[in-house]
Amino acid sequence: INVPWLYFGCLFSTFCWHNEDNYMYSINYHHRGAPKQWYGVPGTKQDADGVERVFKNYLSMKMRDVPDLLHHITTSFSPRILNQEGVRVCKLLQHSGEFIVTFPRAFHGGFSLGPNCGEAVNFALHDWIPQAVDANERYRTFARPSVFSHDRLVYTMAHWAKELRTKEICSALAQELRRLKNEELLLRAKLIKAGVRDVSNDVTLPPNRLDRLDEESADYDDKRLCHSCKHICFFSAVCCECSESKVSCLRHSHYMCRCSIKRKYLLIWTKEKEMNDTIAKVERRGEELANSNVVSLVNDELLEKYATEDKYHHKTYDVSVDPICALEKEVPQLVSSATSSIASARSSSASPELKQHPVQATSLGNDTVTSQQSTSAEPLVENVVKVDESV
């Protein structure tokens, strides 16, 4: 997910409405070529929920069959529909040499105005961690496998606590680690009390690898997806004697099978002591950073200079999302070719000469021919030309 992707676009090639995997940030750079038209919705709960509401209202039948349609990146509709439903929409024209950053949970979409080449990658800041929790919980409601294990990511970050650069990151990370620990220990105690056997002292499991996020770890995680919600069982899992491959997270063990609870057992990869030690390590790092003077790497004057230039450059590229004409007032109404379309549409404004020689369109199969009541061929041609000029 942190490997850049290169995108080649052509005229009207579209990237449909979506937000990033696990509600991460993304940054997109336009290398060269025609501009890209972007539309974006703020990542606030009100606006993001508004986009989902529009999806459900306009695509209700489709979403019954595909509940996670939002995550398929296959649906595009006019930003005007979102405006009508009270959802805020931003718009921007991206030129070559410019970056666009999308924030957590911010829906965005758009299209290219011609051939171009762009590059994009995901990243995360400390304020992303609460958004990651929301994304993880939402994926579990849809039984959608996550691109990576949220639990593994936060514990890998904690393993490399010495590389954390701000006290804000340490604080957010420690808070999430405590939340995971509390839920894990609570559910373990409930399951054991209900009759699930704890075999962690009898079975030796390969330890969770925390020094890096690699394909070997990802492959191992894929083998312990919850049967019900597709959550990666990173800390522990419930298994049953009836299956050698099926596992469940601690929340959904009762959905795994119909066997007696006495046949189910608990596998534990991360014990309580290890969790407490990990949290303490992050808290110590936060205290170290709080007591030290961290120098800001941002030059405010330089930032203001480029921000002003960027605003000036884009102020003439404001693209309206409103239609060219009102939908029910100025759009010409289509009529059947079998009716007197030309005569009826122009009768009020036609010249006296044309009124004396009315022209009528009649339909013959797929072809439309022009006729008139007069038997003279010369006025017929003249009047047809005049009607064409009027149109």
GUVO-899620 format. One record per residue (C-alpha): x, y, z; residue number from 1. Coordinates in steps of 0.05 Angstrom, whole numbers, plus 5000, padded with zeros to 4 digits. Last residue first. Example, Ala and Ser with C-alpha at 12.3 -4.5 7.8 and 13.67 -1.06 7.14 Angstrom:
% residues 2
xx, yy, zz, palum
5273, 4979, 5143, 2;
5246, 4910, 5156, 1;
END
This chain:
% residues 391
xx, yy, zz, palum
4332, 5527, 4256, 391;
4311, 5590, 4218, 390;
4364, 5578, 4165, 389;
4337, 5508, 4155, 388;
4266, 5535, 4148, 387;
4290, 5584, 4095, 386;
4324, 5529, 4056, 385;
4260, 5488, 4058, 384;
4221, 5547, 4033, 383;
4265, 5558, 3972, 382;
4264, 5484, 3954, 381;
4189, 5482, 3958, 380;
4181, 5548, 3921, 379;
4215, 5516, 3860, 378;
4177, 5450, 3859, 377;
4107, 5480, 3851, 376;
4053, 5432, 3872, 375;
4041, 5468, 3939, 374;
4018, 5426, 3999, 373;
4088, 5416, 4025, 372;
4135, 5358, 4037, 371;
4199, 5344, 4076, 370;
4226, 5273, 4085, 369;
4247, 5236, 4148, 368;
4281, 5169, 4140, 367;
4279, 5110, 4189, 366;
4212, 5084, 4165, 365;
4178, 5141, 4127, 364;
4165, 5196, 4176, 363;
4133, 5262, 4158, 362;
4160, 5332, 4168, 361;
4114, 5389, 4147, 360;
4127, 5456, 4112, 359;
4072, 5508, 4108, 358;
4072, 5552, 4046, 357;
4030, 5613, 4063, 356;
4059, 5612, 4134, 355;
4129, 5611, 4104, 354;
4116, 5676, 4067, 353;
4085, 5707, 4129, 352;
4150, 5694, 4167, 351;
4155, 5640, 4220, 350;
4159, 5659, 4294, 349;
4096, 5627, 4322, 348;
4095, 5569, 4274, 347;
4168, 5550, 4288, 346;
4161, 5493, 4336, 345;
4094, 5469, 4309, 344;
4118, 5470, 4236, 343;
4183, 5436, 4250, 342;
4153, 5382, 4293, 341;
4091, 5365, 4253, 340;
4087, 5298, 4285, 339;
4115, 5232, 4259, 338;
4185, 5252, 4281, 337;
4163, 5244, 4353, 336;
4181, 5300, 4401, 335;
4242, 5316, 4444, 334;
4233, 5373, 4492, 333;
4287, 5426, 4489, 332;
4323, 5436, 4556, 331;
4311, 5507, 4582, 330;
4261, 5497, 4638, 329;
4263, 5427, 4667, 328;
4338, 5413, 4673, 327;
4362, 5485, 4679, 326;
4418, 5498, 4630, 325;
4493, 5488, 4630, 324;
4489, 5443, 4691, 323;
4519, 5466, 4757, 322;
4587, 5436, 4777, 321;
4623, 5500, 4760, 320;
4696, 5497, 4742, 319;
4739, 5550, 4774, 318;
4804, 5552, 4734, 317;
4819, 5626, 4739, 316;
4834, 5624, 4815, 315;
4881, 5565, 4806, 314;
4945, 5602, 4792, 313;
4932, 5655, 4845, 312;
4918, 5602, 4898, 311;
4982, 5565, 4881, 310;
5024, 5629, 4883, 309;
4995, 5646, 4952, 308;
5009, 5575, 4978, 307;
5080, 5579, 4951, 306;
5096, 5642, 4990, 305;
5059, 5620, 5053, 304;
5100, 5556, 5057, 303;
5165, 5594, 5046, 302;
5148, 5641, 5103, 301;
5125, 5586, 5149, 300;
5188, 5544, 5140, 299;
5167, 5475, 5166, 298;
5220, 5430, 5196, 297;
5198, 5445, 5267, 296;
5252, 5433, 5320, 295;
5232, 5384, 5375, 294;
5255, 5407, 5443, 293;
5258, 5347, 5490, 292;
5216, 5332, 5551, 291;
5154, 5315, 5512, 290;
5195, 5271, 5465, 289;
5222, 5229, 5522, 288;
5153, 5224, 5554, 287;
5124, 5198, 5489, 286;
5179, 5146, 5483, 285;
5163, 5122, 5553, 284;
5089, 5116, 5534, 283;
5107, 5075, 5473, 282;
5149, 5026, 5513, 281;
5096, 5020, 5567, 280;
5044, 5001, 5515, 279;
5089, 4946, 5488, 278;
5104, 4919, 5558, 277;
5030, 4915, 5574, 276;
5015, 4878, 5510, 275;
5072, 4829, 5521, 274;
5047, 4815, 5592, 273;
4977, 4801, 5567, 272;
4998, 4748, 5517, 271;
5003, 4756, 5442, 270;
4996, 4694, 5398, 269;
4937, 4661, 5433, 268;
4897, 4602, 5406, 267;
4831, 4589, 5440, 266;
4792, 4524, 5436, 265;
4724, 4500, 5413, 264;
4697, 4429, 5423, 263;
4667, 4447, 5491, 262;
4627, 4502, 5457, 261;
4586, 4449, 5424, 260;
4589, 4449, 5348, 259;
4543, 4491, 5306, 258;
4598, 4527, 5268, 257;
4635, 4593, 5262, 256;
4579, 4640, 5281, 255;
4588, 4632, 5357, 254;
4661, 4651, 5350, 253;
4643, 4719, 5324, 252;
4673, 4770, 5372, 251;
4735, 4731, 5390, 250;
4756, 4726, 5317, 249;
4742, 4660, 5282, 248;
4783, 4605, 5251, 247;
4771, 4553, 5197, 246;
4831, 4513, 5173, 245;
4832, 4446, 5210, 244;
4757, 4442, 5220, 243;
4710, 4403, 5266, 242;
4756, 4410, 5326, 241;
4740, 4483, 5331, 240;
4782, 4546, 5330, 239;
4779, 4613, 5365, 238;
4833, 4665, 5350, 237;
4885, 4708, 5385, 236;
4927, 4771, 5377, 235;
4929, 4778, 5300, 234;
4862, 4748, 5280, 233;
4856, 4784, 5214, 232;
4783, 4807, 5206, 231;
4745, 4772, 5151, 230;
4678, 4785, 5188, 229;
4650, 4714, 5193, 228;
4705, 4663, 5181, 227;
4756, 4708, 5213, 226;
4819, 4710, 5172, 225;
4876, 4669, 5200, 224;
4910, 4642, 5137, 223;
4914, 4711, 5105, 222;
4956, 4734, 5164, 221;
5010, 4683, 5148, 220;
5012, 4708, 5076, 219;
5018, 4780, 5101, 218;
5076, 4761, 5146, 217;
5113, 4728, 5089, 216;
5097, 4787, 5043, 215;
5131, 4837, 5089, 214;
5114, 4886, 5145, 213;
5176, 4890, 5188, 212;
5207, 4877, 5257, 211;
5141, 4855, 5286, 210;
5137, 4781, 5268, 209;
5081, 4749, 5306, 208;
5108, 4688, 5341, 207;
5099, 4618, 5310, 206;
5052, 4580, 5355, 205;
5072, 4528, 5406, 204;
5011, 4491, 5433, 203;
5000, 4466, 5504, 202;
5006, 4533, 5541, 201;
4962, 4568, 5489, 200;
4909, 4514, 5495, 199;
4855, 4557, 5528, 198;
4791, 4517, 5525, 197;
4725, 4552, 5509, 196;
4674, 4539, 5565, 195;
4635, 4603, 5575, 194;
4686, 4628, 5627, 193;
4741, 4619, 5575, 192;
4700, 4658, 5525, 191;
4685, 4715, 5573, 190;
4758, 4721, 5596, 189;
4784, 4723, 5525, 188;
4732, 4775, 5506, 187;
4754, 4822, 5562, 186;
4828, 4811, 5550, 185;
4822, 4828, 5476, 184;
4777, 4888, 5485, 183;
4823, 4919, 5537, 182;
4886, 4905, 5498, 181;
4859, 4935, 5433, 180;
4837, 4998, 5469, 179;
4903, 5005, 5505, 178;
4941, 4998, 5440, 177;
4897, 5052, 5409, 176;
4911, 5101, 5465, 175;
4986, 5086, 5462, 174;
4986, 5101, 5387, 173;
4950, 5167, 5395, 172;
4996, 5190, 5450, 171;
5059, 5167, 5415, 170;
5039, 5202, 5351, 169;
5024, 5266, 5389, 168;
5091, 5261, 5425, 167;
5126, 5269, 5359, 166;
5181, 5232, 5322, 165;
5168, 5157, 5330, 164;
5231, 5121, 5309, 163;
5248, 5096, 5379, 162;
5179, 5064, 5382, 161;
5197, 5014, 5328, 160;
5160, 4957, 5361, 159;
5102, 5005, 5374, 158;
5096, 5018, 5299, 157;
5096, 4943, 5288, 156;
5041, 4937, 5340, 155;
4999, 4990, 5305, 154;
5008, 4956, 5237, 153;
4994, 4885, 5261, 152;
4928, 4906, 5293, 151;
4906, 4943, 5230, 150;
4922, 4882, 5188, 149;
4933, 4900, 5115, 148;
4889, 4909, 5053, 147;
4829, 4893, 5097, 146;
4783, 4836, 5080, 145;
4710, 4858, 5073, 144;
4660, 4824, 5118, 143;
4615, 4886, 5108, 142;
4610, 4901, 5183, 141;
4683, 4882, 5192, 140;
4704, 4932, 5140, 139;
4669, 4987, 5179, 138;
4705, 4969, 5243, 137;
4773, 4972, 5208, 136;
4756, 5038, 5174, 135;
4734, 5070, 5240, 134;
4798, 5046, 5274, 133;
4840, 5073, 5217, 132;
4806, 5141, 5225, 131;
4828, 5141, 5298, 130;
4900, 5127, 5275, 129;
4901, 5179, 5219, 128;
4917, 5237, 5266, 127;
4988, 5210, 5272, 126;
5001, 5216, 5198, 125;
4991, 5164, 5143, 124;
5013, 5150, 5072, 123;
4983, 5126, 5007, 122;
5016, 5132, 4938, 121;
5001, 5165, 4872, 120;
5034, 5179, 4804, 119;
5006, 5214, 4743, 118;
5013, 5212, 4667, 117;
4970, 5248, 4618, 116;
4929, 5241, 4554, 115;
4868, 5287, 4554, 114;
4820, 5323, 4599, 113;
4825, 5268, 4652, 112;
4769, 5250, 4699, 111;
4745, 5258, 4770, 110;
4734, 5225, 4838, 109;
4741, 5238, 4912, 108;
4713, 5215, 4978, 107;
4751, 5239, 5039, 106;
4757, 5183, 5091, 105;
4826, 5206, 5112, 104;
4852, 5267, 5073, 103;
4868, 5272, 4999, 102;
4931, 5308, 4977, 101;
4939, 5337, 4906, 100;
5008, 5353, 4878, 99;
5025, 5397, 4818, 98;
5078, 5391, 4764, 97;
5027, 5380, 4708, 96;
4960, 5413, 4721, 95;
4906, 5393, 4770, 94;
4838, 5427, 4762, 93;
4801, 5430, 4828, 92;
4731, 5420, 4855, 91;
4702, 5416, 4925, 90;
4635, 5384, 4941, 89;
4594, 5395, 5005, 88;
4537, 5345, 5013, 87;
4467, 5376, 5021, 86;
4430, 5325, 4978, 85;
4426, 5373, 4919, 84;
4500, 5384, 4923, 83;
4513, 5309, 4920, 82;
4470, 5304, 4857, 81;
4508, 5363, 4827, 80;
4573, 5324, 4836, 79;
4548, 5281, 4778, 78;
4553, 5206, 4785, 77;
4608, 5153, 4782, 76;
4608, 5081, 4806, 75;
4662, 5029, 4796, 74;
4710, 5042, 4854, 73;
4692, 4974, 4886, 72;
4693, 5001, 4958, 71;
4627, 5038, 4954, 70;
4593, 4976, 4927, 69;
4604, 4942, 4995, 68;
4532, 4918, 5001, 67;
4532, 4887, 4931, 66;
4464, 4854, 4918, 65;
4424, 4902, 4961, 64;
4471, 4957, 4939, 63;
4448, 4950, 4867, 62;
4374, 4958, 4886, 61;
4388, 5019, 4929, 60;
4431, 5055, 4878, 59;
4403, 5126, 4881, 58;
4384, 5128, 4955, 57;
4439, 5082, 4980, 56;
4494, 5118, 4942, 55;
4467, 5185, 4964, 54;
4469, 5162, 5036, 53;
4541, 5139, 5028, 52;
4560, 5208, 5002, 51;
4524, 5240, 5061, 50;
4559, 5195, 5111, 49;
4624, 5222, 5084, 48;
4599, 5294, 5091, 47;
4573, 5287, 5163, 46;
4631, 5244, 5187, 45;
4682, 5293, 5161, 44;
4727, 5270, 5104, 43;
4711, 5330, 5060, 42;
4682, 5313, 4991, 41;
4726, 5319, 4929, 40;
4719, 5331, 4854, 39;
4781, 5330, 4810, 38;
4789, 5350, 4737, 37;
4856, 5326, 4711, 36;
4899, 5369, 4665, 35;
4931, 5346, 4600, 34;
5001, 5318, 4599, 33;
5058, 5313, 4649, 32;
5079, 5287, 4717, 31;
5016, 5301, 4758, 30;
5030, 5280, 4830, 29;
4978, 5247, 4875, 28;
4984, 5242, 4950, 27;
4940, 5196, 4991, 26;
4918, 5196, 5064, 25;
4891, 5131, 5092, 24;
4818, 5113, 5104, 23;
4835, 5039, 5110, 22;
4840, 5037, 5034, 21;
4828, 5106, 5004, 20;
4761, 5139, 4990, 19;
4720, 5127, 4928, 18;
4681, 5161, 4872, 17;
4703, 5138, 4803, 16;
4770, 5151, 4769, 15;
4752, 5168, 4698, 14;
4785, 5169, 4629, 13;
4752, 5228, 4595, 12;
4809, 5239, 4546, 11;
4867, 5193, 4563, 10;
4901, 5173, 4628, 9;
4964, 5136, 4648, 8;
4972, 5121, 4722, 7;
5036, 5102, 4759, 6;
5029, 5070, 4828, 5;
5074, 5086, 4887, 4;
5088, 5030, 4937, 3;
5061, 5046, 5007, 2;
5000, 5000, 5000, 1;
END
